[in-house]
Every structure is written in structure tokens, then in C-alpha cells.
Amino acid sequence: MTWTILVLVLGIALFMFGGMLLKTDGKKPSTGVILTKKAIKLIAVIMVAGSVCRLYVPYYLTSVNPAIIQEMVEGMQAQQNAEKNKAIRKFVRAKADVMMADAPILGNPEATKTIFVWTDFSCPYCRRVHGDLDRVLADRDDVRVVVKNFSIHGPLSDAPAKAVIAAKLQSPEKSAKLVDMLMTREYYSRDDMNDQSKLADKVQKNVMKFAAEAGLDTDQLAKDMKGEVVAREMANVRDLAQQFEITGTPFLIIGEEAFPGAIPASQINAALDK
């Protein structure tokens, strides 16, 4: 701001008095002197105009028409989303099979339309989206939901995420059932949160109760949770989250388009029907 004001003052001074810098000794100025004076005035006009613009534009954007800033931000976000969707589209077309190989799948496994959802069982927004996804699956059999368990809340996330992946090794249907149980019921209490040193053990114990209710062999499940398949899927979830710049949950890829945040069933259906 200070430099802009100084340039403005200098430009005004140069416009008014710049010609006096050229001596003519009382004679008729030569063509060179006349051209030089015009050049000085032109430079002065450019300096004044540039300075006025630099001073006025921030005022215009913040006081006269602040909505234009929002429009600019929205335009930039739209452009960034378009670039992200382009990268996601390319990757999903080439690697969809790898993305769903070890992940729990809800709905019709042979469906023609796929939703990938990065989710966390301890996230309330993820639970809301799960309800909307469940409504979508109840109304149509051409959709499958691939659950990418993004373990971001430590002990609250780890055991549930690993359990549903390991459960798929026993039964895809029971894995889907366990996903639904963990998303619709409480698998930890406020009392469990009181002692953080024991939280992971308490969460795993509660998850195993749900697993037994879902008809899973909990001894085998506990072994598989420490196995190669679970480790591979958890790494795949993290790697893809980094590649797609996913920083939170829920995050959906519907078809080949990204949807960060919780979106309703109507929007999910609209994206599927594009």
C-alpha cells in the first residue's frame, strides 16, 4: 500500500512537472524534446492509472461488490474439482478392480454402478450418509457400495475398520451385515472413553460381540484382522486418500465424480443416473 501511494504521488508530480526537467534555453523545443516530454507524460499517466487501480480494486472487492470474491472462489473451486474429477475418472477406470478387491461391498456385488465411500464408523456424518446409501440400495439393485474404511480416529476407528475387512474373508454377506451394525448401533460408550489406555481393547471387545451376532467366527476374525489382506486394504485406503486429496470423511466417488461431505439420497441417485 505504501509503495503504491508513493508511485501515485511520483506519477502526479512527473505529469505536472516532468517537462521542466528538460532545458530548452528559451529556444523552440526540438522534436526530440517534444517527444521526450510526451513520453514522460505517458509514463506518468501509466503510473497514476496503475496506482489508482491498485488502490481501488481492493476497496471495490471488499466494500462495493464483495460478492465477486465469492464468485471467484467458487470458480476456482469448480476448476479444481473438475481437475480432481478428471484424475479420479482416469484412475477408477483403470484400477476399479484393485479398489474393491479386499473392501466390504454393500448391495449387489454384480451391480453395473459403483459407489466408493471413504468412511469412518465413529464419524456421525458417515453414519448419516450410510443411512442415505442404505435407502438408495433398498430402492435399486443396479448399485453396489464399496466401503473404504478410512481409520482416522485411532482406537475408535481401527478395530471396526479391520474387522469388516477381515469379515469379508469369511463371508461378504456377513461383512456387509457387520458394516450395517457398526454404522447403526453404538459400539463404544462414554464410560469407555474415560480410560484412553484401555479404549482400544474395549472397542475391539464390543466389535467382536457384534461380529458374533453377525454369525462370524470371532477367533478367526481376530487372526485375520492382523493378516496381510487387512494390512493391504488399509494401506490402499490411505494411499488413495492421499492421491485423491481426501482429508476427511465421508467422501464419495459416484460413478467417476467426487462428492466430499455428507450428501442426501436424492443427490446420490441423481449422480448415479447421469
C-alpha positions as CSV (number, residue, x, y, z in Angstrom):
1,M,0.0,0.0,0.0
2,T,2.8,2.5,0.9
3,W,4.7,1.8,-2.3
4,T,1.5,2.2,-4.3
5,I,0.9,5.7,-2.8
6,L,4.5,6.7,-3.4
7,V,4.2,5.7,-7.0
8,L,0.9,7.6,-7.3
9,V,2.5,10.8,-5.9
10,L,5.5,10.4,-8.1
11,G,3.3,9.9,-11.2
12,I,1.3,13.0,-10.4
13,A,4.5,15.0,-9.9
14,L,6.0,13.7,-13.1
15,F,2.9,14.6,-15.0
16,M,2.8,18.1,-13.7
17,F,6.5,19.0,-13.6
18,G,8.3,16.4,-15.7
19,G,8.6,18.7,-18.6
20,M,10.6,21.1,-16.5
21,L,13.4,18.6,-16.3
22,L,14.3,19.2,-19.9
23,K,16.1,22.5,-20.6
24,T,15.3,24.4,-23.8
25,D,17.2,27.7,-23.1
26,G,14.3,29.7,-24.2
27,K,14.5,28.3,-27.7
28,K,11.8,26.5,-29.6
29,P,12.0,22.9,-28.3
30,S,13.3,20.4,-30.7
31,T,11.4,17.4,-31.9
32,G,13.4,15.1,-29.6
33,V,12.5,17.3,-26.6
34,I,8.8,17.3,-27.5
35,L,8.8,13.5,-27.9
36,T,10.6,13.1,-24.6
37,K,8.1,15.3,-22.8
38,K,5.2,13.3,-24.3
39,A,6.9,10.1,-23.2
40,I,7.3,11.4,-19.6
41,K,3.6,12.3,-19.5
42,L,2.7,8.9,-20.9
43,I,4.8,7.2,-18.2
44,A,3.2,9.5,-15.6
45,V,-0.3,8.6,-16.8
46,I,0.5,4.9,-16.6
47,M,2.0,5.2,-13.1
48,V,-1.1,7.2,-11.9
49,A,-3.6,4.8,-13.6
50,G,-1.9,1.7,-12.2
51,S,-1.7,3.1,-8.7
52,V,-5.4,4.1,-8.7
53,C,-6.3,0.7,-9.9
54,R,-4.2,-1.0,-7.2
55,L,-5.8,1.2,-4.5
56,Y,-9.4,1.0,-5.8
57,V,-9.7,-2.7,-6.7
58,P,-9.3,-4.0,-3.0
59,Y,-11.9,-1.4,-1.9
60,Y,-14.2,-2.4,-4.8
61,L,-13.9,-6.1,-3.9
62,T,-14.4,-5.7,-0.2
63,S,-16.8,-2.8,0.1
64,V,-18.6,-2.2,-3.2
65,N,-19.1,-5.7,-4.7
66,P,-17.8,-8.3,-2.2
67,A,-19.9,-11.0,-4.0
68,I,-17.4,-11.1,-6.8
69,I,-14.8,-12.6,-4.4
70,Q,-17.2,-15.4,-3.6
71,E,-17.8,-15.9,-7.3
72,M,-14.0,-16.0,-8.0
73,V,-13.6,-18.6,-5.1
74,E,-16.4,-20.7,-6.4
75,G,-15.0,-20.6,-9.9
76,M,-11.6,-21.7,-8.7
77,Q,-13.1,-24.5,-6.6
78,A,-15.1,-25.6,-9.6
79,Q,-12.0,-25.7,-11.7
80,Q,-10.1,-27.6,-9.0
81,N,-13.0,-30.1,-8.7
82,A,-13.0,-30.6,-12.4
83,E,-9.3,-31.4,-12.4
84,K,-9.7,-33.7,-9.4
85,N,-12.7,-35.5,-11.1
86,K,-10.6,-35.9,-14.2
87,A,-7.8,-37.6,-12.2
88,I,-10.3,-39.7,-10.3
89,R,-12.1,-40.7,-13.5
90,K,-8.8,-41.9,-15.1
91,F,-7.8,-43.9,-12.0
92,V,-11.1,-45.5,-11.4
93,R,-11.4,-46.7,-15.0
94,A,-8.0,-48.3,-14.7
95,K,-8.0,-49.6,-11.1
96,A,-11.6,-50.2,-10.0
97,D,-11.0,-53.9,-9.5
98,V,-8.0,-53.2,-7.2
99,M,-10.0,-50.6,-5.3
100,M,-12.8,-53.1,-4.5
101,A,-10.8,-56.4,-4.2
102,D,-10.4,-56.5,-0.4
103,A,-13.1,-54.0,0.6
104,P,-16.5,-54.7,2.0
105,I,-19.3,-54.4,-0.6
106,L,-22.9,-53.4,0.2
107,G,-25.7,-54.2,-2.2
108,N,-25.5,-56.2,-5.3
109,P,-21.8,-57.3,-5.9
110,E,-22.5,-57.7,-9.6
111,A,-24.2,-54.3,-10.0
112,T,-23.4,-52.1,-13.0
113,K,-23.0,-48.9,-11.0
114,T,-20.5,-48.4,-8.2
115,I,-20.2,-46.0,-5.3
116,F,-16.9,-45.8,-3.4
117,V,-17.2,-44.3,0.1
118,W,-14.4,-43.3,2.4
119,T,-16.0,-43.6,5.8
120,D,-15.2,-43.9,9.5
121,F,-17.6,-45.8,11.9
122,S,-17.1,-43.2,14.6
123,C,-18.0,-40.3,12.3
124,P,-21.6,-39.0,12.8
125,Y,-21.7,-37.6,9.2
126,C,-20.6,-41.0,7.9
127,R,-23.4,-42.7,9.8
128,R,-25.9,-40.2,8.2
129,V,-24.5,-41.0,4.7
130,H,-24.7,-44.7,5.5
131,G,-28.5,-44.3,6.1
132,D,-28.9,-42.5,2.7
133,L,-26.8,-45.1,0.9
134,D,-29.0,-47.8,2.6
135,R,-32.1,-46.1,1.2
136,V,-30.6,-46.0,-2.3
137,L,-29.7,-49.7,-2.1
138,A,-33.2,-50.6,-0.9
139,D,-34.8,-48.9,-4.0
140,R,-32.5,-50.3,-6.7
141,D,-30.4,-53.4,-7.5
142,D,-28.1,-51.8,-10.1
143,V,-25.8,-50.2,-7.4
144,R,-23.1,-51.5,-5.2
145,V,-21.3,-49.6,-2.4
146,V,-17.6,-50.3,-1.9
147,V,-16.7,-49.3,1.7
148,K,-13.2,-47.9,2.1
149,N,-12.6,-47.7,5.9
150,F,-10.6,-44.6,6.5
151,S,-9.3,-45.1,10.0
152,I,-8.7,-41.6,11.2
153,H,-9.9,-41.6,14.8
154,G,-7.3,-44.0,16.3
155,P,-8.8,-46.6,18.7
156,L,-12.3,-45.6,17.8
157,S,-11.7,-46.4,14.1
158,D,-9.0,-49.2,13.9
159,A,-10.8,-52.3,15.2
160,P,-14.1,-51.7,13.3
161,A,-12.2,-50.9,10.1
162,K,-10.1,-54.0,10.3
163,A,-13.0,-56.2,11.5
164,V,-15.2,-55.5,8.5
165,I,-12.3,-56.1,6.0
166,A,-11.4,-59.4,7.8
167,A,-15.0,-60.4,7.9
168,K,-15.2,-60.4,4.1
169,L,-12.7,-63.3,4.1
170,Q,-15.3,-65.4,5.9
171,S,-18.4,-64.1,4.2
172,P,-19.1,-61.0,2.0
173,E,-22.7,-61.0,3.3
174,K,-21.7,-61.2,6.9
175,S,-19.2,-58.4,6.3
176,A,-21.9,-56.2,4.9
177,K,-24.1,-57.1,7.9
178,L,-21.3,-56.1,10.3
179,V,-20.8,-52.8,8.5
180,D,-24.5,-52.0,9.0
181,M,-24.4,-53.0,12.7
182,L,-21.4,-50.8,13.3
183,M,-22.9,-47.9,11.5
184,T,-26.4,-48.1,13.1
185,R,-25.5,-49.1,16.7
186,E,-23.2,-47.8,19.4
187,Y,-20.0,-49.9,19.7
188,Y,-18.5,-47.8,22.5
189,S,-19.9,-45.8,25.4
190,R,-18.9,-42.6,27.2
191,D,-17.6,-44.8,30.0
192,D,-15.3,-46.5,27.6
193,M,-13.8,-43.1,26.8
194,N,-12.8,-42.4,30.4
195,D,-9.7,-44.5,30.3
196,Q,-7.9,-43.9,26.9
197,S,-5.3,-46.5,27.7
198,K,-7.9,-49.3,27.6
199,L,-10.1,-47.8,24.9
200,A,-8.7,-49.9,22.0
201,D,-9.3,-53.1,23.9
202,K,-12.8,-52.1,24.9
203,V,-13.7,-51.1,21.4
204,Q,-12.4,-54.4,20.0
205,K,-14.3,-56.4,22.6
206,N,-17.5,-54.6,21.6
207,V,-16.8,-55.1,17.9
208,M,-16.3,-58.8,18.5
209,K,-19.7,-59.0,20.2
210,F,-21.3,-57.5,17.1
211,A,-19.3,-59.9,14.9
212,A,-20.5,-62.9,16.8
213,E,-24.1,-61.7,16.4
214,A,-23.5,-61.4,12.7
215,G,-22.6,-65.1,12.7
216,L,-18.8,-64.7,12.2
217,D,-16.1,-66.9,13.7
218,T,-14.5,-64.3,16.1
219,D,-11.4,-66.3,16.8
220,Q,-10.6,-66.5,13.1
221,L,-11.7,-62.9,12.7
222,A,-9.2,-61.8,15.3
223,K,-6.4,-63.6,13.5
224,D,-7.4,-62.2,10.1
225,M,-7.5,-58.6,11.5
226,K,-3.7,-59.0,11.9
227,G,-3.2,-60.5,8.5
228,E,-1.9,-59.5,5.1
229,V,-5.2,-58.8,3.4
230,V,-6.4,-56.3,6.1
231,A,-3.0,-54.6,6.1
232,R,-3.1,-54.3,2.3
233,E,-6.6,-52.9,2.2
234,M,-5.9,-50.4,5.0
235,A,-2.8,-49.2,3.0
236,N,-4.9,-49.0,-0.2
237,V,-7.4,-46.8,1.6
238,R,-4.7,-44.4,2.9
239,D,-2.8,-44.3,-0.4
240,L,-5.9,-43.5,-2.4
241,A,-7.0,-40.9,0.2
242,Q,-3.6,-39.2,-0.3
243,Q,-3.8,-39.5,-4.1
244,F,-7.4,-38.1,-4.3
245,E,-6.6,-35.5,-1.6
246,I,-9.2,-36.8,0.8
247,T,-8.7,-35.2,4.2
248,G,-12.0,-36.2,6.0
249,T,-15.0,-38.4,5.9
250,P,-17.4,-39.1,4.3
251,F,-16.1,-38.8,0.8
252,L,-17.9,-40.5,-2.1
253,I,-17.0,-41.3,-5.6
254,I,-20.2,-42.0,-7.5
255,G,-19.5,-43.3,-11.0
256,E,-16.5,-41.1,-11.7
257,E,-17.3,-38.0,-9.8
258,A,-16.2,-37.0,-6.3
259,F,-18.5,-35.8,-3.6
260,P,-16.8,-34.6,-0.4
261,G,-19.1,-34.5,2.7
262,A,-22.5,-35.8,3.6
263,I,-24.9,-35.8,0.6
264,P,-28.6,-36.9,0.7
265,A,-30.1,-39.9,-1.1
266,S,-31.6,-37.7,-3.8
267,Q,-28.3,-36.3,-4.8
268,I,-26.7,-39.8,-4.7
269,N,-29.5,-41.0,-7.1
270,A,-29.1,-38.0,-9.4
271,A,-25.3,-38.7,-9.7
272,L,-26.0,-42.4,-10.4
273,D,-28.5,-41.6,-13.1
274,K,-26.2,-39.2,-15.0
